[in-house]
Amino acid sequence: MSGAFKARSRPPPWLIYPGAAGALLLAALAFRPHADAPAPPPLLSRQARTALAQATPFDTLAVRPVRRAFGGPEDTAFAIGDGGLWLAPAQLVRGCKHPAILVGGGRGVTATARSPRSGGGLAVLTTPGGAPALPLAAKPPAMGSLAYVAGYVRGRPGEVAMRLIGPAAAPAGGRRRPGTSVLAWAAIGRTEGLGSDLTGLVGAPALDEGGRVVGVVLGWRPRRGRIYAAAPDAILEALRGSGARPPAGAVGQPITRANYDLAADDLRRSHRVVGAICANG
């Protein structure tokens, strides 16, 4: 019949189903919940680390060789004010006569604690000179939002990506004053080879996509993949307790799941995020 339509041929089922399964797999990979970062760059030679340590924002006369006291903590701190104002974990200064900010190459700057008994497990330190402050977020993070932690783990560079779960009763292994806000986060990515032991990351800033501080790491539970961080109001409480003001005009840098490892490297290289120890004198 001249007016009849000819049915169009369809591909066989054996060709359709694998193609559909492949498309679903690609979509799942594109939206996978994990966001691991590559391994950090290899350590520089001692001579190179010493050379970099000499190019710091600190008063050159204040930089000296430092060594961690036996059994003392080795944590993370970050610039919370220009000119040498730092936020660090309270455990760093508790019982410590010589807290120090590390600049690399076995060298550091002795710090003075301005608020050793502040709430939220945080303390404010001062040094002669320092890096530009990290900006504080103007409002608390929303449920399900992402944050990126830049710091040091067991003395090596390390970073973690995490998603906000909600308020927590208390951080794991940390101390805080009753009533202080603590937020629980789920780790969704970390530096390659970092493992579940995040020793040293206490005190590290949690940053939103604009590079603004939305929390400070207080502890973690590796089996559950949970990280506990002081909320923004605890940071403000620590600043008020020390007589310091929130940084004005501080500028952050954009951070995403794709670049948070590079952003963390920049923060450490510029000494806005540093290692902190209790030195032996």
BAFI-3210 file (N, C-alpha, C; in Angstrom, 3 decimals, decimal comma, padded with zeros to 6 digits):
// residues 281
n [1|2|3|4|5|6|7|8|9|10|11|12|13|14|15|16|17|18|19|20|21|22|23|24|25|26|27|28|29|30|31|32|33|34|35|36|37|38|39|40|41|42|43|44|45|46|47|48|49|50|51|52|53|54|55|56|57|58|59|60|61|62|63|64|65|66|67|68|69|70|71|72|73|74|75|76|77|78|79|80|81|82|83|84|85|86|87|88|89|90|91|92|93|94|95|96|97|98|99|100|101|102|103|104|105|106|107|108|109|110|111|112|113|114|115|116|117|118|119|120|121|122|123|124|125|126|127|128|129|130|131|132|133|134|135|136|137|138|139|140|141|142|143|144|145|146|147|148|149|150|151|152|153|154|155|156|157|158|159|160|161|162|163|164|165|166|167|168|169|170|171|172|173|174|175|176|177|178|179|180|181|182|183|184|185|186|187|188|189|190|191|192|193|194|195|196|197|198|199|200|201|202|203|204|205|206|207|208|209|210|211|212|213|214|215|216|217|218|219|220|221|222|223|224|225|226|227|228|229|230|231|232|233|234|235|236|237|238|239|240|241|242|243|244|245|246|247|248|249|250|251|252|253|254|255|256|257|258|259|260|261|262|263|264|265|266|267|268|269|270|271|272|273|274|275|276|277|278|279|280|281]
n.u [000,861|000,573|000,244|000,975|002,700|006,058|007,357|009,788|012,981|014,165|016,913|018,417|017,556|019,843|021,659|020,544|020,177|022,804|023,834|022,126|022,681|025,347|025,099|023,737|025,713|027,751|026,424|026,081|028,729|029,413|028,024|028,954|029,290|031,793|034,835|037,702|041,067|044,165|047,394|049,577|052,160|055,605|057,871|059,991|063,578|065,712|067,249|065,763|063,356|064,266|065,010|062,524|061,288|062,545|061,419|058,963|055,901|056,537|058,240|061,611|063,516|062,181|061,854|062,993|064,914|062,847|061,516|059,355|057,955|058,511|056,031|054,216|051,497|050,874|049,437|047,037|046,782|045,327|045,313|043,542|043,398|044,965|048,512|049,480|047,631|046,092|044,046|043,762|043,706|042,491|043,720|046,332|047,575|047,071|048,586|050,994|054,019|055,371|053,993|054,087|054,177|054,601|056,885|058,252|060,977|061,998|061,806|060,289|057,913|057,647|054,639|052,103|049,561|046,372|043,881|043,621|041,607|039,290|035,940|034,527|036,698|038,789|041,579|043,143|046,021|048,997|051,580|054,773|054,185|052,556|050,365|047,874|044,458|042,013|038,725|035,676|032,621|029,478|027,115|025,715|026,553|024,461|022,317|023,558|025,395|028,654|032,039|035,526|038,489|041,599|044,857|047,233|048,305|049,563|051,949|052,234|051,108|047,574|044,161|040,563|037,364|033,988|030,550|027,824|026,081|024,612|023,785|025,837|026,253|028,674|032,171|034,418|036,713|037,413|037,348|034,922|033,053|029,952|027,051|028,274|028,342|028,567|029,215|028,396|029,986|030,088|032,676|033,587|035,626|039,209|042,762|044,754|045,865|045,757|044,373|042,461|043,242|043,389|045,166|046,492|045,006|043,257|042,105|042,233|040,900|037,529|036,281|034,031|032,559|033,405|035,781|035,521|035,565|033,776|033,846|035,834|038,012|037,542|037,580|037,168|035,486|036,617|035,496|032,871|033,150|032,923|033,384|033,998|033,279|033,873|031,305|030,486|029,660|031,095|033,655|033,481|032,986|035,435|037,088|035,966|036,480|039,199|039,532|039,810|038,798|036,508|037,906|038,103|037,318|038,753|039,755|038,737|039,378|037,930|036,698|036,356|035,049|036,736|039,114|040,047|042,323|044,468|043,820|044,147|046,899|047,814|046,969|048,515|051,084|051,135|051,156|048,779|047,388|048,770|051,170|051,147|052,725|053,576|056,365|059,704|060,957]
n.v [-001,184|002,156|004,308|003,414|003,411|002,761|000,808|001,988|000,660|-000,702|-000,580|-003,631|-005,286|-006,163|-004,215|-001,896|-002,051|-002,351|000,154|001,947|001,251|002,031|004,797|005,447|004,727|006,575|008,911|008,449|008,437|011,051|012,421|011,462|010,924|011,161|013,039|012,947|014,149|014,563|013,140|015,056|017,339|016,178|016,289|019,119|019,602|019,908|022,236|023,749|024,044|025,565|027,887|028,804|029,239|031,493|033,488|034,927|036,332|037,225|039,000|039,131|038,901|037,522|034,937|031,701|028,673|025,968|023,393|020,682|020,149|017,318|014,945|016,937|018,765|018,853|020,783|022,583|025,983|029,190|032,356|034,920|037,542|040,474|041,013|039,291|037,731|034,870|031,923|029,099|025,668|025,178|023,153|023,288|025,358|024,756|024,293|024,823|026,530|027,684|028,202|027,914|029,187|027,587|028,018|026,572|024,419|023,661|025,896|028,608|030,834|032,204|032,311|034,240|033,527|034,863|034,243|031,821|030,436|030,483|029,878|027,044|025,459|026,840|029,067|032,259|033,497|035,557|036,937|038,416|040,108|038,682|036,694|037,657|037,876|035,220|035,408|035,596|033,754|035,312|034,224|031,229|027,936|026,226|023,348|020,400|021,726|022,208|022,052|022,811|021,603|022,805|022,035|020,532|017,207|014,972|016,380|016,720|018,184|018,308|017,788|017,957|017,233|017,951|017,413|019,156|017,844|018,465|019,961|018,923|016,929|016,891|017,262|014,639|013,448|016,005|019,110|021,314|024,239|024,051|024,599|025,714|025,977|023,212|021,588|018,766|017,067|015,213|013,395|013,522|013,368|013,319|014,002|012,001|008,955|009,855|008,598|007,486|008,559|011,625|013,171|016,186|017,825|019,209|022,396|023,382|025,424|025,305|025,849|027,668|027,781|030,262|030,656|031,427|031,259|028,791|027,175|025,436|022,779|020,390|017,720|014,183|011,203|008,405|005,889|006,400|008,309|010,985|014,454|016,923|020,268|023,549|025,930|029,007|030,905|030,168|030,840|033,629|034,050|033,276|035,264|037,586|037,022|037,381|039,994|040,741|041,703|040,635|039,895|042,591|043,348|041,207|038,861|036,002|033,010|031,434|028,105|024,769|021,415|020,498|021,899|022,071|020,992|022,380|024,966|024,706|024,236|026,771|028,350|027,325|027,844|030,606|031,110|031,580|029,517|027,453|025,261|024,436|024,281|023,095|024,346|023,457|025,459]
n.w [000,000|-000,921|000,804|003,313|006,441|007,160|009,672|011,993|012,543|015,644|018,003|019,125|022,301|023,698|023,150|024,096|026,961|028,200|027,438|028,770|031,408|031,550|031,268|033,649|035,483|034,946|035,672|038,402|039,281|038,743|040,674|043,085|046,631|047,833|048,164|047,761|048,121|046,315|047,257|049,441|048,250|047,928|050,746|051,160|050,902|053,796|053,644|051,823|053,244|055,388|054,070|053,118|055,556|056,434|054,972|056,039|057,472|059,966|062,622|062,055|064,052|065,956|065,126|065,671|066,367|067,320|069,425|069,979|073,166|075,282|074,978|074,552|072,920|069,348|067,223|065,163|064,097|063,257|061,501|062,974|063,183|061,864|061,922|063,897|065,460|066,642|066,438|068,383|069,608|072,947|074,357|073,625|075,033|077,621|080,578|079,372|079,072|077,003|074,326|070,749|067,410|064,360|061,662|059,827|058,748|061,228|062,773|064,612|066,257|069,422|071,247|072,941|075,213|075,200|076,066|077,819|079,131|077,708|076,458|074,635|073,963|072,801|072,244|072,243|070,708|070,605|068,538|067,590|064,855|061,929|059,781|057,259|058,356|058,416|057,105|059,039|058,887|058,285|059,154|060,681|059,358|056,969|057,292|055,849|054,301|052,782|053,982|054,274|055,603|056,504|057,458|059,676|060,009|062,188|061,967|059,232|056,103|055,670|054,671|054,832|053,506|054,296|055,367|056,804|059,545|061,915|065,153|067,943|070,904|072,292|071,602|070,488|072,750|073,497|075,411|076,693|077,545|079,258|077,290|075,114|071,605|069,471|066,438|064,442|061,832|058,763|057,402|054,051|052,307|051,968|052,291|050,188|051,520|054,107|056,186|059,109|061,511|062,798|064,253|065,347|063,756|065,280|066,070|063,537|060,877|059,659|056,531|054,442|051,090|050,297|051,533|054,148|057,727|059,326|061,459|063,975|064,316|066,856|067,619|066,780|065,587|064,433|063,659|063,035|061,166|061,829|062,441|064,823|065,480|066,771|066,821|064,978|066,948|069,189|068,424|068,326|071,003|072,136|071,077|072,226|074,905|074,994|074,532|071,940|068,588|065,999|062,762|060,476|057,172|056,196|053,695|051,937|049,941|047,081|047,515|046,500|045,950|044,044|044,228|046,841|048,007|046,810|047,598|050,359|050,466|049,648|051,823|053,894|052,899|052,878|055,522|056,838|057,858|060,248|061,861|065,354|068,509|071,823|073,037|074,179|075,538]
ca.u [000,000|001,460|000,150|001,322|003,950|006,983|007,827|011,233|013,653|014,712|018,089|018,097|017,663|021,198|022,410|019,913|020,352|024,160|024,009|021,424|023,430|026,543|024,696|023,458|026,976|028,420|025,707|026,372|030,093|029,455|027,445|029,355|029,402|033,162|035,588|039,076|042,082|045,411|048,396|050,283|053,447|056,663|058,549|061,177|064,796|065,851|067,744|064,659|062,417|064,858|064,938|061,145|060,963|063,099|060,540|057,700|055,356|056,871|059,435|062,739|064,229|061,392|061,909|064,124|064,699|061,947|061,342|058,185|058,220|058,226|054,643|053,379|050,645|051,266|048,117|046,931|046,233|045,149|045,282|042,197|043,549|046,214|049,602|049,912|046,551|045,847|043,102|044,365|042,947|042,850|044,598|047,712|048,140|046,768|049,791|052,168|054,670|055,970|053,345|054,820|053,658|055,654|057,037|058,904|062,415|062,379|061,817|058,975|057,808|056,982|053,364|051,546|048,138|045,562|042,640|043,808|040,435|038,092|035,015|034,543|037,926|039,632|042,416|043,686|047,456|049,593|052,987|055,297|053,932|051,749|049,762|046,523|043,423|040,950|037,440|034,665|031,319|028,529|026,010|026,047|026,369|023,165|022,351|023,923|026,395|030,006|033,141|036,828|039,419|043,007|045,685|048,353|047,985|050,826|053,054|052,258|049,930|046,402|042,893|039,372|036,091|032,950|029,190|027,235|024,975|023,797|024,374|026,336|026,254|030,030|033,196|035,085|038,037|037,698|036,717|034,236|032,215|028,546|026,320|028,999|027,833|029,437|028,542|028,894|030,141|030,452|033,796|033,269|036,851|040,419|044,005|045,101|046,790|045,684|043,916|041,401|043,836|043,555|045,929|047,128|044,049|042,525|042,465|042,206|039,656|036,609|036,018|032,952|032,980|034,018|036,991|035,188|035,618|032,467|034,057|037,206|038,000|037,767|037,797|036,588|035,232|036,970|034,627|031,632|033,472|032,404|034,305|033,288|033,892|033,250|030,472|030,930|029,454|032,190|034,807|033,247|033,144|036,867|037,630|035,517|037,170|040,581|039,551|040,048|037,610|036,504|038,640|037,321|037,917|039,519|039,321|038,993|039,496|036,926|037,109|035,384|035,485|037,764|040,387|040,305|043,697|045,330|043,514|044,778|048,335|048,022|046,803|049,690|052,257|051,079|051,160|047,470|047,165|050,115|051,301|051,354|053,223|054,084|057,822|060,397|061,638]
ca.v [000,000|003,302|005,246|002,766|003,828|001,673|000,881|002,219|-000,425|-000,330|-001,380|-004,814|-005,091|-006,374|-002,986|-000,809|-002,149|-001,951|001,588|002,628|001,013|002,870|006,187|005,559|004,653|007,861|009,894|008,187|008,880|012,507|012,961|010,611|011,725|011,306|014,116|012,795|015,001|013,815|013,206|016,330|017,287|015,616|017,235|019,775|019,323|020,745|023,541|024,488|024,411|026,655|029,104|029,278|029,708|032,823|034,432|034,830|037,633|037,483|039,760|038,210|038,694|036,641|033,570|030,984|027,220|025,504|021,940|020,330|019,581|015,888|014,664|018,107|018,684|019,443|021,029|023,562|027,287|030,020|033,797|035,425|038,990|040,866|041,458|038,326|037,238|033,500|031,083|027,780|024,870|025,450|022,097|023,655|026,264|024,275|023,787|025,062|027,814|028,256|027,866|028,479|029,076|027,058|028,639|025,605|024,259|023,548|027,229|029,084|032,087|032,023|033,022|034,545|033,209|035,963|033,737|030,379|029,797|030,841|028,790|026,422|024,727|027,666|030,065|033,281|033,709|036,688|036,836|039,621|039,975|037,533|036,651|038,245|037,079|034,562|036,031|034,797|033,748|036,214|033,449|029,807|027,132|025,563|021,881|019,806|022,511|021,658|022,842|022,229|021,808|022,882|022,028|019,594|015,932|014,333|017,201|016,796|018,858|017,461|018,488|017,112|017,807|017,409|017,916|019,416|016,996|019,233|020,170|017,743|017,065|017,189|016,715|013,437|013,652|017,403|019,733|022,551|024,753|023,746|025,625|026,139|025,302|022,288|021,032|017,483|017,023|013,910|013,485|012,971|013,311|013,695|013,835|010,609|008,370|010,509|007,645|007,931|009,240|013,033|013,842|017,417|018,655|020,025|023,806|023,781|026,095|024,744|026,980|027,487|027,936|031,575|030,741|032,021|030,292|028,412|026,279|025,070|021,359|020,071|016,291|013,325|009,790|007,784|004,777|006,941|009,304|012,265|015,490|017,867|021,585|024,667|026,744|030,404|031,678|029,842|031,629|034,995|034,035|033,250|036,586|038,525|036,700|037,843|041,422|040,966|041,896|039,852|040,570|043,447|043,478|040,026|038,308|034,582|032,584|030,403|026,721|023,803|020,019|020,232|022,593|022,354|020,637|023,483|026,105|024,441|024,471|028,226|028,876|026,945|028,510|032,023|031,119|031,909|028,287|027,062|024,288|025,057|023,305|023,533|024,215|023,092|026,623]
ca.w [000,000|-001,087|001,923|004,577|007,067|007,438|011,056|012,116|013,274|016,945|018,330|019,933|023,753|024,202|022,962|024,868|028,404|028,633|027,273|029,852|032,646|031,501|031,529|035,075|036,200|034,784|036,483|039,816|039,535|038,698|041,899|044,197|047,846|048,293|047,528|048,215|047,515|046,083|048,315|049,451|047,560|048,767|051,621|050,638|051,636|054,994|053,234|051,212|054,301|056,163|053,255|053,134|056,901|056,619|054,272|056,764|057,870|061,356|062,942|061,850|065,314|066,816|064,595|066,253|066,398|068,378|069,479|070,773|074,480|075,348|075,287|074,326|071,725|068,060|066,664|064,087|064,461|062,064|061,744|063,213|063,167|061,227|062,790|064,903|066,318|066,209|067,172|068,573|070,591|074,341|074,852|073,305|076,038|078,964|081,228|078,514|079,331|075,794|073,051|069,616|066,049|063,506|060,338|058,951|058,889|062,627|063,363|065,014|066,998|070,704|071,307|074,253|075,284|075,719|076,658|078,050|079,718|076,944|076,229|073,326|073,694|071,947|072,895|071,358|070,904|069,891|068,187|066,946|063,425|061,560|058,451|057,170|059,011|057,671|057,440|059,714|058,219|058,936|059,711|060,846|058,150|056,834|057,312|054,574|053,577|052,759|054,522|053,961|056,709|056,120|058,650|059,742|060,643|062,593|061,489|057,776|055,551|055,478|054,544|054,860|053,064|055,160|055,195|058,113|059,990|062,841|066,479|068,639|072,366|072,755|070,722|070,987|073,314|073,741|076,558|076,359|078,603|078,981|076,566|073,925|070,411|068,754|065,276|063,937|060,382|058,197|056,471|052,728|051,518|052,699|051,561|049,906|052,471|055,410|057,183|060,019|062,661|062,434|065,287|064,885|063,028|066,248|065,927|062,126|060,491|058,670|055,642|053,468|049,693|050,124|052,336|055,450|058,819|059,873|062,587|064,339|064,677|068,266|067,801|065,740|065,878|063,159|063,258|062,482|060,155|062,307|062,897|065,677|065,357|067,461|065,935|064,905|068,174|070,102|067,974|068,782|072,458|072,424|070,762|073,254|076,149|074,917|074,258|070,512|067,767|064,760|061,691|059,585|055,858|055,796|052,408|051,730|048,551|046,775|047,721|046,000|046,057|043,037|044,460|048,253|048,346|046,384|048,463|051,649|050,291|049,624|053,169|054,687|052,341|053,262|056,988|057,429|058,630|060,704|062,934|066,659|069,467|073,124|072,890|075,413|076,108]
c.u [000,895|001,410|000,529|002,646|004,795|007,535|009,345|011,853|014,232|015,953|017,704|018,296|019,080|022,074|021,866|020,312|021,776|024,396|023,339|022,169|024,687|026,223|024,417|024,751|027,719|027,756|026,011|027,776|030,189|028,948|027,801|029,597|030,828|033,879|037,025|040,007|043,344|046,369|049,102|051,598|054,532|057,330|059,777|062,399|064,882|066,334|066,624|063,650|062,951|064,774|063,527|060,767|061,483|062,257|059,149|057,187|055,711|058,100|060,626|063,500|063,487|061,450|063,164|063,878|063,795|061,832|060,175|058,600|057,816|056,782|053,702|052,564|051,303|049,978|048,195|046,366|046,049|045,014|043,839|042,205|044,884|047,263|049,965|048,868|046,100|044,782|043,674|043,511|043,426|043,796|046,069|048,348|047,891|048,020|051,059|052,732|055,160|055,235|054,072|054,084|054,804|055,679|057,753|060,398|062,886|062,428|060,395|059,066|057,066|055,735|052,959|050,055|047,390|044,303|042,750|042,584|039,160|037,210|035,197|035,798|038,905|040,435|042,942|045,144|047,899|051,065|053,450|055,181|053,121|051,126|048,402|045,473|042,528|039,626|036,520|033,357|030,348|027,370|026,403|025,835|025,010|023,352|022,664|024,969|027,770|030,984|034,432|037,819|040,841|043,855|046,860|047,903|049,293|052,022|053,154|051,025|048,781|045,149|041,752|038,204|034,991|031,616|028,528|026,040|024,036|024,490|024,789|026,350|027,620|031,006|033,840|036,462|038,368|036,997|036,032|033,396|030,770|027,860|027,012|028,532|028,912|028,626|029,211|028,895|030,492|031,579|033,418|034,498|038,029|041,628|044,311|046,143|046,720|045,259|042,870|041,931|044,154|044,288|046,675|046,172|043,196|043,033|042,407|040,878|038,848|036,102|034,879|033,468|033,594|035,295|036,774|035,130|034,212|032,613|035,535|037,178|038,368|038,078|037,107|036,334|035,464|036,029|033,344|031,891|032,967|033,545|033,492|034,030|033,131|032,498|030,957|030,725|030,533|033,450|034,665|033,417|034,612|037,498|037,239|036,255|038,604|040,683|039,807|038,727|037,670|037,230|037,720|038,048|038,763|038,909|039,691|039,154|038,487|037,500|035,990|035,903|036,628|039,109|040,759|041,703|044,658|045,092|044,162|046,287|048,646|047,938|047,994|050,934|052,311|051,068|049,855|046,971|048,535|050,027|051,562|051,757|053,402|055,582|058,473|061,210|062,294]
c.v [001,230|004,245|004,648|003,300|002,596|001,838|001,051|001,106|000,102|-001,160|-002,547|-004,546|-005,239|-005,142|-001,854|-000,866|-001,841|-000,453|002,376|002,457|001,869|004,320|006,406|005,548|005,971|008,932|009,714|008,658|010,388|013,112|012,121|011,469|011,967|012,384|014,065|013,716|014,177|013,980|014,555|016,216|016,750|016,699|017,824|019,355|020,260|022,141|024,382|024,921|025,563|027,970|029,679|029,838|031,112|033,891|034,326|036,228|038,021|038,389|038,813|037,941|037,726|035,184|032,883|029,489|026,834|023,986|021,641|019,704|018,115|015,667|015,816|017,976|019,305|019,588|022,001|024,854|028,080|031,480|034,274|036,953|039,333|041,235|040,539|037,906|035,890|032,847|029,674|026,981|025,157|024,393|022,411|024,461|025,794|023,637|024,009|026,451|028,488|027,784|028,558|028,218|028,649|027,773|027,724|025,533|024,157|024,878|027,678|030,385|031,800|032,894|033,247|034,276|034,371|035,468|032,240|029,673|030,164|029,623|028,176|025,664|025,490|028,658|031,029|033,519|034,959|036,414|038,171|039,484|038,738|037,694|037,347|037,299|036,375|035,208|035,061|034,877|034,614|035,470|031,987|029,047|026,433|024,047|021,353|020,569|021,868|022,615|022,077|022,607|021,774|022,913|021,087|018,352|015,199|015,057|017,339|017,539|017,871|018,295|017,480|017,901|017,169|018,112|018,038|018,499|017,780|019,414|018,853|018,006|017,470|016,647|015,485|013,794|015,098|017,894|021,006|022,987|024,446|024,918|026,112|025,323|024,450|021,676|019,732|017,517|015,597|014,104|012,826|012,902|013,757|013,512|012,352|010,108|008,958|009,547|008,252|008,657|010,673|013,822|015,040|018,347|019,503|021,464|024,297|024,454|025,263|025,918|026,674|027,773|029,297|031,749|031,397|030,938|030,050|027,456|026,050|023,639|021,177|018,598|015,504|011,929|009,024|006,672|005,260|007,965|010,688|013,174|016,515|019,201|022,610|025,511|028,194|031,190|031,378|030,615|033,061|035,097|034,060|034,614|037,604|038,280|037,190|039,351|041,758|041,127|040,998|040,604|041,363|043,574|042,296|039,408|036,828|034,272|031,476|029,001|025,809|022,396|019,717|020,854|022,752|021,939|021,764|024,722|025,935|024,660|025,966|028,810|028,530|027,696|029,982|032,212|031,646|030,715|027,722|025,893|025,022|023,982|023,944|023,272|023,954|024,246|027,493]
c.w [000,000|000,097|003,257|005,116|007,363|008,853|011,102|012,958|014,578|017,224|019,214|021,417|024,278|024,035|023,835|026,331|028,872|028,499|028,376|031,173|032,699|031,800|033,007|035,899|036,128|035,626|037,958|040,181|039,574|039,989|043,120|045,434|048,289|047,500|048,013|047,434|047,287|047,246|048,272|048,704|048,475|049,602|050,941|051,450|052,844|054,629|052,634|052,263|055,135|055,396|053,244|054,496|057,153|055,928|054,877|057,090|059,299|061,472|062,889|063,148|066,230|066,365|065,107|066,163|067,570|068,292|070,394|072,091|074,500|075,790|075,045|073,047|070,503|067,254|065,493|064,658|063,169|062,453|061,854|063,284|062,536|062,277|063,917|065,904|065,773|067,063|067,197|069,549|072,003|074,891|074,591|074,433|077,463|079,574|080,434|078,781|078,050|074,534|071,909|068,309|065,143|062,159|059,354|059,199|060,325|063,350|063,684|065,775|068,300|070,763|072,756|074,228|075,912|076,408|076,919|078,595|078,965|076,742|074,856|072,997|072,846|072,775|071,842|071,720|070,151|069,645|067,618|065,422|063,132|060,193|058,450|057,734|058,011|058,048|058,159|058,944|059,008|059,575|059,823|059,540|058,153|056,870|055,912|053,798|053,700|053,416|054,278|055,054|056,186|057,374|058,528|060,499|060,905|061,997|059,982|057,275|055,343|055,409|054,459|054,297|053,895|054,926|056,576|058,382|060,903|064,173|067,121|070,137|072,876|071,738|071,330|071,513|073,611|074,991|076,089|077,543|078,275|078,282|075,318|072,725|069,759|067,619|064,856|062,415|059,965|057,195|055,150|051,830|052,354|051,814|051,373|050,899|053,862|056,507|058,098|061,243|062,264|063,515|064,718|064,182|063,972|066,163|064,498|061,783|059,503|057,839|054,681|052,068|049,397|050,920|053,684|056,521|059,361|061,053|062,827|064,860|066,154|068,490|066,706|066,296|064,588|062,716|062,604|061,388|060,520|062,740|063,666|065,662|066,181|066,449|065,934|066,193|069,213|069,729|068,472|070,296|072,843|072,150|071,827|074,572|076,171|074,711|072,808|069,781|066,541|063,654|060,775|058,249|055,415|054,542|052,330|050,254|048,286|046,934|047,243|046,254|045,099|043,382|045,924|048,691|047,984|047,249|049,830|051,571|050,306|051,029|054,052|054,208|052,753|054,774|057,584|058,240|058,963|061,668|064,236|067,667|070,841|073,087|074,242|075,994|075,076]
res [m|s|g|a|f|k|a|r|s|r|p|p|p|w|l|i|y|p|g|a|a|g|a|l|l|l|a|a|l|a|f|r|p|h|a|d|a|p|a|p|p|p|l|l|s|r|q|a|r|t|a|l|a|q|a|t|p|f|d|t|l|a|v|r|p|v|r|r|a|f|g|g|p|e|d|t|a|f|a|i|g|d|g|g|l|w|l|a|p|a|q|l|v|r|g|c|k|h|p|a|i|l|v|g|g|g|r|g|v|t|a|t|a|r|s|p|r|s|g|g|g|l|a|v|l|t|t|p|g|g|a|p|a|l|p|l|a|a|k|p|p|a|m|g|s|l|a|y|v|a|g|y|v|r|g|r|p|g|e|v|a|m|r|l|i|g|p|a|a|a|p|a|g|g|r|r|r|p|g|t|s|v|l|a|w|a|a|i|g|r|t|e|g|l|g|s|d|l|t|g|l|v|g|a|p|a|l|d|e|g|g|r|v|v|g|v|v|l|g|w|r|p|r|r|g|r|i|y|a|a|a|p|d|a|i|l|e|a|l|r|g|s|g|a|r|p|p|a|g|a|v|g|q|p|i|t|r|a|n|y|d|l|a|a|d|d|l|r|r|s|h|r|v|v|g|a|i|c|a|n|g]
***
